[in-house]
Amino acid sequence: MHVFRRIVLPVSYLVVLLIIAIALAWLAFRPQASTTVDGEPTGEVLAEETVVARGDVSNVLSFDGKIEVEPAKDAKASETGTLVHIFEQSGRKVKKGAQLYQIKVEGEAGGPAPAAEPGSDGDAAEPAPAPAPRPRYVNVVAPADGVVGDYAAEKGEDVAKGQAVTSIEQDSFRAVAFIEPAQLYRIPKMPDTGTVTITDGPQPFECTSLRLNQVSGSRSTGDSAGDSAGEDAGEEPAPDDSEAPAPEAGASGPSISCEVPDEVTVYNGLNMKLELDAGSATDVLIVPTTAVRGTIGDGSVWVIDDSGEPVETPVKLGINDGENVEITEGLEEGQSIAAYVPGAEPESPEDFDEGGMVDEGEM
């Protein structure tokens, strides 16, 4: 018993520990599986595979943004002349098309005087005087509903064509969300509406007239001269051809904006989320985005051939939800393909983002 405790038992412990250490070392440093030719290893690592399957794909995107009041629209002088009358004073609420102010435009010199007829005594008569130039009066109308701003000129002062004599502060709002440029590839066609959600605000609502703004720089406070073109007195106001306003001051890159319905109560500066449904498909061929080179239109996947080698194969791409992409042409259900684009296989957990996607910077 003394020999067992002093010699046999400690040796047994050492043998068990040695076996465990060898097993752990083998698990940690075992060689990767490799292809073989006629039973001989080639040393080439097999590509991780996935299978082309049928499934559903829904391309719904969500962006953070803010509620913004629509920028003021300038009521610009359509002619060079003298400001002779103000119909609507600053601070008055007006409707689109309401007359704001009037400009007096001096008339051009008249045509040549009519030829003088000879007098009864045969002497030439005095030529008739040229007609005096007649001034024109032009009214400038409100380009939108809102409140009249301050006037940049007073009655009796001259104004130049295109000068912003006053402006209309609008009381309508829009939802603006800034996006990463690469995300535009997931929106091949802009939907007609989006869903806006405001935390601790009204229930989610649908906004309309979605538009993509790709202008960088400060937000405009007015519109082109054509937006507030003057009208001859008594004529109908011209239609508003204003273009989409630029992004807010200090912002750069593309943004998506839409109009907030008048019946929804919102305030300037509220944080919101804009959700867009850019399409969906059911029971279609799908593969992981990690297996595809390309995002929209044409792409490539690597089909595993009979010898186990990945072969680049062109495909047509459909809807992309960020995890799976629809294959509209080039593959069949059940085909084996490489799960990752060659050269983009993850080597460590750091190669995955929070959603389990491979870092696109490596693709």
Secondary structure, DSSP 8 states (H G I E B T S, - for coil): -HHIIIIIHHHHHHHHHHHHHHHHHHHHH----EEEETTEEEEEE---EEE-EEEEEEEEEEEEEEEEE---EEEE-SSSEEEEEESS-TT-EE-TT-EEEEEEE------------B-TTS-B-----------EEEEEE-SSSEEE---SS-TT-EE-TT-EEEEEE---EEEEEE--GGGGGG-SS--SEEEEE-TTSS--EEEEEEEEE---SS--SS--GGGG-EEETTS-------------TT--S-EEEEE--TTS---TT-EEEEEEEEEEEEEEEEEEGGG-B-SSSEEEEEEE-TTS-EEEEEEEEEEE-SSEEEEEES--TT-EEESS-TT----SGGGB-TTS-B-GGG-
